[in-house]
């Protein structure tokens, strides 16, 4: 007898209480609310407190997802945490979440870094492992404390990012129509210098000694539009689906202009897209699960809906997923 499809059983999210608005940033660097909103669509973002850790945020999102799925922590046998801001170099932040949740030692726990595409890479990995039959319930998390790696004197980057966590429980579908239909993941070679955080072996650039996020924004913008258009087309063609059949698009929340371009390409009205970047900015790996959870909570994703998830990130990585709810 064939195994049931793998589906989302629940979602959860967490955002810090501290709100950092554009006007406050304008007191730190030469910018303005109008400049930021016009170029990005971002009005505010959340910033974690000094003692608020990535594992704290990830655990809060995970607890919400477990409650939503009506799954207990001891039923989880796989935790994959996508992040580019791990709490420690080792062990994996997923191991810290395991302890805080009380997940059994039978569970496999590891981190994954594909930057802003991280949640989709983690989703694809969890889907494959669950489909193998070796695991039954997976906790997939995207969590970031990007405020800890930002150069707050660089207006081209510090206005873009925020802190948050989002989570999902994956497991055997509970209905015959529910399930993950397909995923596609890609990486453009030779583009690492467009968006990076220096490591221990830094470049000759003295700024890299600070090990803060660096980005060539114009080049990344061009890549983002092409990449998300390409992966959307690939998934739709692979599954013989027309764009108008998509009930909701959950895009990576990086820039409103990028989302506008994807909507134009798919010939879909912008209200078919769930957008929350005005309130949170770019939360990297947390971006898609945070938006996904909010969309579900607001009734904008309903049972039976077909959802397209698309993202891009440093690497340069990009990917997409089709999900039936």
Secondary structure, DSSP 8 states (H G I E B T S, - for coil): -----EEEEEEEEE--SEEEEHHHHTTTSS--HHHHHHHH---EEEE--TT--HHHHHHHHHHHHHHHHT--GGG--EEEEE-SS-SSSSS-HHHHHHHHHT--TTSEEEEE--GGGHHHHHHHHHHHHHHTTS-S-EEEEEEE-GGGG--TT-HHHHTTB--EEEEEEEEE-SSSS-EEEEEEEEE-TT-GGGEEE--SS--S-GGGGG--EEE-HHHHHHHHHHHHHHHHHHHHHHTT--GGG-SEEEE--S-HHHHHHHHHHHT--GGGB---HHHH-B-TTHHHHHHHHHHHHTTSS-TT-EEEEEEEETTTEEEEEEEE-
